């Protein structure tokens, strides 16, 4: 099996990306609109989108709040270009890079969202990210996480062990992000959010392996 760097993986699949996400992921036609419905409805509400891709959640969100102010971060230049082309008249700030490295600021956003992006990272990596994310939210702010999560610890451990084996087999020893699913369980995802400073984590819904959590500042 070949492992591809995250940004390169998505750039190379740009043409069929939206069709795949909507039609090949269980209940995507439901959870994208549902996620959008959880975001602020106030005109001018500021939202940070981690791993925004081509903005499938934004397709739905702009129907609800056409005057939202969005900052989107993604590793794929191609995805960001496609997103900008879809919404040339919207208030979009798009940043090409890793959300682990890009500063978010403090008390900047009314809410944050991430859809099907964070299931590639460890508990420890997420705790550091969530601390930064927590600080970026205004008082009363919150984070909506819609993502693939492992059903149990056995599945979680198996995925991480297989990624480690593959990297060793392929001689990969850098710290780059590679596209391989390593979902945490919902319990461990909740643990990471609470360790990151969020006061409460509420499960909102679940479809097959996709869970939606709301983390309150």
RAJOKA-V562314 format. One line per field, one symbol per residue. psi: psi as a letter, one per 30 degrees, with the letter a starting at -180 (. if undefined). Layout:
# RAJOKA-V562314
psi: ???
This chain:
# RAJOKA-V562314
psi: kkkkkeeeeeefgeegeeeeeeffkkgefefeeeeefflkfkkgkkkkjjhfbgheefeeefeeifgljkjkklfjeeeeeeeeeeifglikjkkjakfffkkfakhekelllkjheghglleeeeeeeeeeeeffklkfllkjjjlkkkeleeeeeeeeeeeeeeeeefgjglglkkjkkiklleeeeeeeeefffkfkkkkelkjcfklkkjkk.
